[in-house]
Amino acid sequence: MSDREAFRPALGVAAELTERWLDGVRDGRIPPSADIDAVLDALGRRLPDRGPDPAEVLRLLAAAVEPGLMRMHSPRFHGWVIGGAQPVALGADWLVSAWDQNTALRSVTPGVVAAEELAGAWLLDLLGLPASAEVGFVTGATVANLVGLVSGRDEVLRRAGWDPGADGLAGAPRVRFLAGEERHGSVDSAGVIAGLGAARTVAVDDQGRMRVDALRAALADGAGPAVVCLQAGNIHSGAFDPLGDAVDIAHEAGAWVHVDGAFGLWAAAAPGLRGLTEGMARADSWATDAHKTLNVPYDSGIAVVAHPGALHAAFAQHAAYLASSRDVADPADRVPELSRRARGVPVYAALAQLGRDGVAELVQGMADAATAIADGLRAIPGASVRNEVVYTQVCATFGDDERTRAVGAALTAAGVALASPSTWRGRAVLRFSVSNWLTDADEAARTVEAVRAAVASAG
Ligand SMILES: *Cc1c(COP(=O)(O)O)cnc(C)c1O
């Protein structure tokens, strides 16, 4: 049997099952029909002494699991902030799995490292970040936030005369960690892992943007090394912190500035939205996700650090058995992991296909669809849009909290569109995020119709 024949049955079935699943991207029911116990029963629970052949395992797997899948790739899936994988990125992701490269070292696997390096350089260009910054491909923005915070923590400690690499953190000067009141939960989580603790809260305005006067006061209230985390894209309002002013105020106080732009950093790639990110490039580190706005498959986060020395001091691995490239950083010098898949390759493929104009249109298209959804919701009696729709997020209420929750439940039950129930500024809201390449004006209209029906059925 040839090599190709050995793989064919499994891959043939996988391709067939994939096509069948993707056939429902636009019209499949969104929420799962089976709960986790039902899926466990269907999977069989018991470890077999010996199982069926690969093709059969894949058929059984898909039959058991698919009823328990949420159609997150639907153009009318507006829950959390979740993108659907576009074809070229999914195809590249398949190749990455087939190539099966441990993407730690450039001399060992120059092929995938070249594609990742190009993707990184193109990203810096598209997002208007310094060309001298370094890019690390991580699992998601949570880890990208961690990479930025750890790089910053160590750098401000070194400036304060402490060497965290040699001496650890016990006994080190305390590093103040500040972030806006409406930061994403992953920022606190990354702060805790980094030993900074949860962020000290800086007051925000009615859209959730950090107030610069409050930042100035918080920095003045205390002394010593500091890391400030700003936000580009609030998950409820889509609002951006006043990035340029906040960066400058934090830098005057000697702080390292990190920007959590999991989905918001991409605004910089669209001329009509770029103003939201003004001054962002003066920060020290940035986190974003390609699995959100760029619509590549999970898992694809991106960490960017303006100071390569600080990044390498925190993350570089040097061991005699590794064929490290001494003069140039290896992929493993920029992320917490050593062995990992070549997750930057689908990013390359998405950028190579879309190009500069395509990325701009993708991001602008999402913002336009959010505006269309907000306009459509405003025309529904009793509905109210609670945020200024500046980017891809819309928060709406449908009467009191109980009724808003009832409308959300009716929307999910109908299965045509889905939005996240949440609480924002003391009120239950239904949050619509647009982060899918397929969400155009028609799909936005279908979402609004689905909400209108949910409002009617909620009574
Ligand atoms: C999604 C998100 C994160 C966390 O990203 P993951 O990819 O889920 O780890 C962080 N910050 C913001 C603003 C987000 O939207």
The ligand as an ORCA input file, in Angstrom:
! r2SCAN-3c Opt
* xyz 0 1
  C     -12.115     37.341     23.054
  C     -11.413     38.408     23.812
  C     -10.303     38.116     24.618
  C      -9.840     36.706     24.865
  O      -9.436     36.113     23.677
  P      -9.351     34.533     23.509
  O      -8.970     34.390     22.079
  O     -10.726     34.019     23.818
  O      -8.339     34.028     24.447
  C      -9.643     39.167     25.217
  N     -10.061     40.428     25.072
  C     -11.135     40.758     24.314
  C     -11.522     42.186     24.178
  C     -11.842     39.747     23.662
  O     -12.899     40.070     22.887
*
